[in-house]
Every structure is written in C-alpha cells, then in structure tokens.
C-alpha cells in the first residue's frame, strides 16, 4: 500500500507518503513539514485558533509537494492516515476533514491514528530499527510516558506524568528565564554556559517506588530560585545560565532514573526514546550511560523525526491499513484525549466497515 500520512495535532503541519512494499525507512517515499513556531513564539505558546487556520492554509500544498517528490499522483495512493488525537481539537479536525474528503473522492480507505503511537514507532523508520519487545520513553509536548511495547498496538503503560509533562516544564522554565518558545532548545543552549555546582534542584518522585513523573514541583522550585536571585539583585546572565543548568539536569536525571527502573522492572534490553525532548543531548548522553551499565541499547528517531511529522503517521497508518483497519464512511475522528493503552492490535482489530 502507498499511504499518505497527515499530521496536524498541534503547531506543525506534516505530510508524507509511505509504501509498504519496502522495509523500514526505505518505504518512506517523501515527506514535508511546515512549522508554525515563528508565528506562535510572539505569544509565548500555541494559540489553537491560529494553529487551525495555518493548517488549513498549508496542508493541501504540502500534499501536492510530497506527491511531486514521490513522482506520484493522487490516483496512485492506496490509503490515507491522519492524526486523530491526542491534540488540539480544531487542528485535528483540519487533518481529519481533509483526509476523509480526499479518501471519499479517490474511493480509498482512510484511518485516524494515534499521535503518540506515531512517536513510539518513529525509530522503525531508521536503518537499524529496534526489535520487539522494548521499553519506550515518550517525551512529546504535553506527554511524558513510559510504555512496555510488545508489538504494534500491544502497549502497557508503565508510568506517566501526574501533572506537567517534561516538555511543558521546559517551556515554562524558559518563560521564567526570559527565553523564547519553544523552551527546550533555548534552555539547553543557555545551560551549556551554566555552572553545574551552583544549584541542585530536586529530582521529583525519585525518592519513592514507581514509574510516574511529576514536574510541577520542579517548576515551582525554579520560579522560587529565580525570584530569590531577583530579590538579591544578582540575576545576571551567568545566574540565568546556572538556573537553566540546574533545571535541565534535574529533568534529565529524573527521566534517566525512571528509564533505569523501567528496564530493571521489565528485564528488557532495548529502550526507545521519542518525542521532542528526546533530541536533548544531555538526556541522550545520560541514557547511554544507563544502558551501558545494563548491556542495553537505546534507539532514537533521526533529529527531524523527534518532533511532530507526517512520516511517523504515514508509517503507523500503513501498518494498520494493511491489516484491514478503516474509519467507517463519513466517521471522522478527532479525540483531544486518547489513552495509548486503549488502542487495538492490528491483527485483532476489525474494519469499521465490516
């Protein structure tokens, strides 16, 4: 099957074409991405209405772009997959309506797929993809989750954030430090200049058993530290860098400790890390150390597939469409909140049209 993948869950419009005739990443015929970051940076975060409007403007031109790059026409497509959730409902509806409209016109199947399943399986597009089973750390935008993965659609949630996700915490810390949106890359760059010995911030929920996360307390601790520096009139550029370093190390240590526990608890030797925060260099270095101690191996998607993209959605959609899954005719899906462990396995799921 040649499957068109559409991603419009938040602030990036992604489109790709995946062909199941080829293994792994070789099946990715073309992909294109348009980021809205510059537009939302002015507001310090994503404005849902603006995001939806921009998806509407950019989506169809990107579809035509990937078709040209793949040397295909719309009639060469065998199916369409779109992000049905989780995400911003208006943004999701843009992708859903476009996918269903095209599929109806072309008389081909269409399927709404899970955004986080896309991130989870993004490393399957690499030259050396992980074999099942493995542990996955998903750190994307509003999600921080540890998942045991037995196969496509066979997921067991091991732990998740009970409040702020790691990505949200990075964005909020960046705003406290006067940095631009999105916060993660800016905090990481500033932290490179920081003194790791000046401050030590707490590692939330690492002093107790379990694999859940919490970053709201760390956010509050960071704000308190900044206010104390301001009150003492010593919040200069070096102090800001030192706070950024302490914050980043606290997040990295917390994520690494939980990953270590997940590997020990499951006995698995492979771990996938995906989502925007997975691009953090210090986090990758720390996870590599933990894996080396356990003779385990870490897998990541390439840099441009860490953030939201159409390629991962085309890949997941292709696996499920090839197994016979379909949206019922005219039944668009837009699910802002959608637990990952509610997904069916492709080999047992029935077509909605049956």
C-alpha positions in Angstrom: 0.0 0.0 0.0 1.0 3.6 -0.7 -0.3 5.6 2.2 -0.5 9.3 2.6 0.1 10.4 6.2 -1.2 13.7 7.6 -0.2 15.2 10.9 -2.0 18.3 12.3 -2.2 17.7 16.0 -0.6 21.0 17.2 1.7 23.5 15.7 3.4 21.6 12.8 1.8 20.5 9.5 3.4 17.2 8.4 2.7 15.2 5.3 4.4 12.0 4.0 4.0 9.0 1.7 4.9 5.5 2.9 5.0 2.4 0.7 4.7 -1.0 2.5 6.4 -2.7 -0.5 9.7 -1.6 1.1 11.1 -2.4 4.6 11.5 0.2 7.3 12.8 3.6 6.3 13.1 2.5 2.6 9.3 2.7 2.4 9.4 6.5 3.1 9.0 7.9 -0.4 8.6 11.6 0.5 7.9 13.8 3.5 7.4 17.5 4.1 6.9 19.7 7.2 5.8 23.2 7.9 6.4 24.6 11.4 4.3 27.3 13.0 6.9 28.0 15.7 7.7 31.5 14.5 4.0 32.5 14.5 3.3 31.2 18.0 6.6 32.5 19.5 5.2 36.0 19.6 2.5 34.7 22.1 4.8 32.5 24.1 2.9 29.3 23.3 0.5 27.8 20.8 -2.7 29.7 20.0 -5.2 27.0 19.0 -7.3 29.1 16.6 -4.2 30.4 14.7 -2.8 26.8 14.5 -6.0 25.5 12.9 -6.1 28.3 10.4 -2.5 27.8 9.4 -3.0 24.0 9.0 -5.9 24.9 6.6 -3.6 27.1 4.5 -0.6 24.8 4.4 -2.0 21.2 4.3 -3.0 20.8 0.7 0.1 22.5 -0.8 2.2 20.1 1.3 0.2 17.1 -0.1 0.9 18.2 -3.6 4.6 18.7 -2.7 5.1 15.2 -1.5 3.2 13.7 -4.4 5.6 15.6 -6.8 8.6 14.5 -4.8 7.5 10.8 -4.9 6.6 11.1 -8.6 3.0 10.0 -7.9 -0.5 11.4 -8.5 -3.4 11.2 -6.1 -4.7 8.2 -8.0 -1.6 6.3 -7.1 -2.5 6.4 -3.4 -4.0 3.3 -1.7 -5.0 4.8 1.6 -4.8 7.9 3.8 -3.9 8.1 7.5 -4.3 11.2 9.7 -3.7 12.1 13.3 -7.0 11.6 15.1 -5.6 12.5 18.6 -4.5 13.4 21.1 -4.1 17.1 20.2 -5.9 20.4 19.7 -9.4 19.6 18.5 -9.6 22.3 15.9 -6.2 21.3 14.4 -7.2 17.6 14.5 -10.4 18.4 12.6 -8.4 20.1 9.7 -6.5 16.9 9.1 -9.5 14.6 9.6 -11.7 16.6 7.2 -9.0 16.8 4.5 -8.2 13.1 4.8 -11.8 12.0 4.6 -12.6 14.3 1.8 -9.7 13.1 -0.3 -10.4 9.4 0.5 -14.1 9.8 -0.5 -13.1 11.4 -3.8 -10.5 8.8 -4.5 -12.6 5.9 -3.2 -9.7 4.6 -1.0 -9.7 3.7 2.8 -8.9 6.3 5.4 -8.0 5.8 9.1 -7.4 8.1 12.1 -4.3 7.1 14.0 -2.8 7.8 17.4 -0.3 10.6 17.6 1.8 9.0 20.4 1.8 5.7 18.6 3.5 7.6 15.8 6.2 8.9 18.1 6.6 5.5 19.7 7.2 3.8 16.3 9.2 6.6 14.6 12.5 4.7 15.2 11.2 2.0 12.9 12.0 4.4 10.0 15.7 4.2 10.8 18.3 1.9 9.2 18.6 -0.1 12.4 15.2 -0.2 14.0 14.6 -1.9 17.4 13.1 -5.3 17.6 10.1 -6.0 19.8 9.7 -6.1 22.7 11.2 -2.8 24.1 10.5 -0.1 26.7 9.6 3.4 25.3 10.0 6.8 26.9 7.7 9.2 25.1 8.5 12.8 25.9 6.5 14.9 23.4 4.8 18.2 24.2 2.2 17.5 26.8 3.1 13.9 27.3 5.7 12.1 29.4 5.1 8.3 29.4 6.9 5.0 29.9 5.4 2.2 27.9 6.2 -1.5 27.5 5.9 -2.4 23.9 5.3 -6.0 22.8 4.3 -5.1 19.2 2.2 -2.7 17.1 -0.9 -1.9 19.2 0.3 -4.0 22.2 1.2 -1.4 24.8 1.3 -1.5 28.6 1.5 1.9 30.3 4.2 1.7 33.0 4.2 5.3 34.2 3.2 8.8 33.2 3.3 12.4 34.4 0.7 13.1 37.0 0.8 16.9 36.2 3.1 18.8 33.9 5.0 16.9 31.2 8.7 17.4 30.8 8.2 19.4 27.6 5.7 21.7 29.3 8.1 22.2 32.2 10.9 23.2 29.7 8.6 25.7 28.1 7.6 27.2 31.4 11.1 27.4 32.7 12.2 29.1 29.5 9.5 31.7 30.0 10.7 32.3 33.6 14.2 32.9 32.2 13.0 35.2 29.5 13.7 32.8 26.7 11.6 32.2 23.6 9.1 29.5 22.7 9.6 26.5 22.3 11.6 26.4 25.5 13.6 23.1 25.3 16.3 24.1 22.8 16.7 27.5 24.3 17.1 26.2 27.9 19.6 23.6 26.7 21.7 26.2 24.9 21.7 28.5 28.0 22.5 25.6 30.3 25.7 24.9 28.3 27.1 28.1 30.0 25.9 27.2 33.4 27.9 26.0 36.5 26.6 22.6 37.5 27.8 23.0 41.1 26.0 26.3 41.9 22.4 24.9 42.3 20.9 21.5 42.8 17.2 21.2 42.1 15.0 18.3 43.3 14.5 15.2 41.3 10.7 14.8 41.6 9.3 11.4 42.7 12.6 9.6 42.5 12.7 9.1 46.3 9.8 6.6 46.2 9.0 3.5 44.2 7.1 3.7 40.9 7.5 5.0 37.4 5.2 8.0 37.4 6.5 11.5 36.8 5.8 14.9 38.3 7.3 18.2 37.1 5.1 20.9 38.6 7.1 21.0 41.9 10.3 21.4 39.9 8.7 24.3 38.0 7.8 26.0 41.3 11.3 25.4 42.7 12.8 27.0 39.6 10.5 30.1 39.9 11.4 30.4 43.6 15.1 30.3 42.8 14.7 33.0 40.1 12.7 35.3 42.5 15.3 34.9 45.2 18.1 35.9 42.8 16.0 38.9 41.6 15.4 39.9 45.2 19.1 39.9 45.9 19.7 41.8 42.6 22.1 39.0 41.3 20.1 37.6 38.4 22.7 38.3 35.8 23.3 36.2 32.6 25.5 33.8 34.5 22.9 33.2 37.2 20.3 32.6 34.5 22.6 30.0 32.9 23.2 28.4 36.2 19.5 28.1 36.9 19.0 26.6 33.4 21.7 24.1 34.0 20.2 23.0 37.3 16.8 22.7 35.8 17.9 20.7 32.8 20.0 18.3 35.0 17.0 17.8 37.3 14.8 16.8 34.3 17.4 14.7 32.7 18.3 12.8 36.0 14.6 12.2 36.7 13.9 10.8 33.2 17.0 8.6 33.3 16.3 7.2 36.8 12.8 6.2 35.7 14.1 4.7 32.5 16.6 2.7 34.6 13.8 1.4 36.8 11.7 0.5 33.8 14.5 -1.6 32.2 15.1 -3.3 35.6 11.4 -3.9 36.2 10.7 -5.4 32.7 14.0 -7.1 32.2 14.2 -5.7 28.7 17.4 -4.7 27.0 16.1 -2.2 24.4 14.7 1.2 25.0 13.2 3.7 22.6 13.1 7.4 23.3 11.0 9.6 21.1 9.3 13.0 21.1 10.7 16.5 21.0 12.6 16.3 24.4 14.3 13.1 23.1 16.5 15.4 21.0 18.1 16.8 24.2 21.9 16.0 24.0 22.4 15.7 27.8 19.4 13.3 28.1 20.8 11.1 25.3 24.2 11.0 27.0 22.8 10.1 30.4 20.6 7.4 28.9 23.6 5.9 27.1 25.4 5.6 30.4 22.4 3.8 32.0 22.1 1.5 29.0 25.8 0.6 29.1 25.6 -0.4 32.7 22.8 -2.8 31.8 24.2 -4.0 28.5 21.1 -2.5 26.9 20.7 -0.3 23.8 18.9 2.9 23.2 17.1 3.8 19.9 16.1 7.2 18.7 14.4 8.6 15.6 16.6 10.9 13.5 16.5 14.6 14.6 13.8 15.8 12.3 11.5 12.9 13.3 11.8 13.7 17.0 9.2 16.4 16.7 5.8 16.1 15.1 5.9 14.9 11.5 3.9 13.2 8.8 6.4 10.4 8.2 5.6 8.6 11.5 1.9 8.9 10.9 2.2 7.5 7.4 4.2 4.6 8.8 1.7 3.8 11.6 -1.2 4.3 9.3 0.3 1.9 6.7 0.7 -0.9 9.3 -2.9 -0.6 10.4 -4.5 0.0 7.0 -2.6 -3.0 5.6 -4.1 -5.1 8.5 -7.6 -4.0 7.4 -8.5 -1.2 9.8 -10.7 1.6 8.4 -12.7 4.5 9.6 -16.4 4.0 8.9 -17.6 6.0 5.9 -18.1 9.6 6.9 -17.0 9.0 10.5 -14.2 11.5 11.1 -12.2 11.1 14.4 -10.9 14.0 16.5 -10.1 12.9 20.0 -8.2 15.5 22.1 -7.6 13.0 24.9 -6.9 9.4 23.9 -5.1 7.0 26.2 -2.4 5.0 24.3 -3.3 1.7 26.0 -6.8 1.8 24.6 -5.5 1.1 21.1 -6.3 -2.3 19.4 -3.8 -4.6 17.9 -3.8 -4.6 14.1 -4.1 -8.4 13.9 -7.3 -8.4 16.0 -8.9 -5.1 15.0 -11.9 -5.4 12.6 -12.6 -2.9 9.8 -15.2 -0.4 10.8 -17.0 -1.1 7.6 -17.4 -4.8 8.4 
